[in-house]
Amino acid sequence: MDNPHEGFGGKLRGVAGQGFSVIGHDYLDAVRKAGAIPLGIPVGDLDACQELVAAVDGIVLAGGEDIDPVR
């Protein structure tokens, strides 16, 4: 059986004219520990987002900076 694929939407960060999607390592590590493969879903690219959401087995909705991802 293949490992499931879990999609993540990142938090947008900007650095001198360039944007980044950021995902905390704790989330990625937890998904790997559960035997799944984490895949980043680009924020702001609707076509790519729809295609990836259709291809993954689940989606992780990460909390804010005030929520401990271990919980």
N, C-alpha and C positions, 0 to 999 in steps of 0.2 A: 504494500500500500504506500502511495506517495504521501509525503508530509503535506498537511494543509498549508495554504498560503493566507496570511492575515495582512490586510491592508491598513496603512496608517496615514492619516492626514497630518501634516506637520504644522507647527506654529510659524507664522511668517516673521522673519527678522530682516532688517535692512542694514546693509553695510555699504556706505559710499556709492550709491547709485546701483547697487546690485542686491537683489532679494534672495533670501534663503528660506527653505522649509526646514525646520529643526524638529527632531524627534529625540526625546530623552532615552539614554541608553538603558535605563531601568525597564522601560516598556519593551524595548527590543529584546533585552535579556530574558524577560519573563515569557515572551512569546516563544523564544528559542528553547527555553527550559521546558515548555509545554509540548515541544516537538513540532512546532510550526515554523514556517519560513516567513519572516517579516518583509513586506514590500512597501516602499514609500509611494504614496499617491500624491502627485503634484497638485498643490493648492493653486487655484486660479486658472487652470487649463481644463475647461469643462469637458472637451472631447476626450482627452487622455484620462481624466478622472472617471468618466462614465465607462470607458473601455476597461480600465483596471478594476473598478468596483464589480463589473460583471464577471471578471476573471478570478477574483479571490474567493476564498471559502468563508471569510468573516472580515469584520472591520473593527479595529480598536479605536474607541473614542477616548482620547487621552484627556485627563483633567488639567486644571490650571496649575500654576506654580504653587498655589497654596494647598494642593492635594498631594499627599504622599503616594506615589505610584506603586509602592509595595503593598498598600492596602487594597 
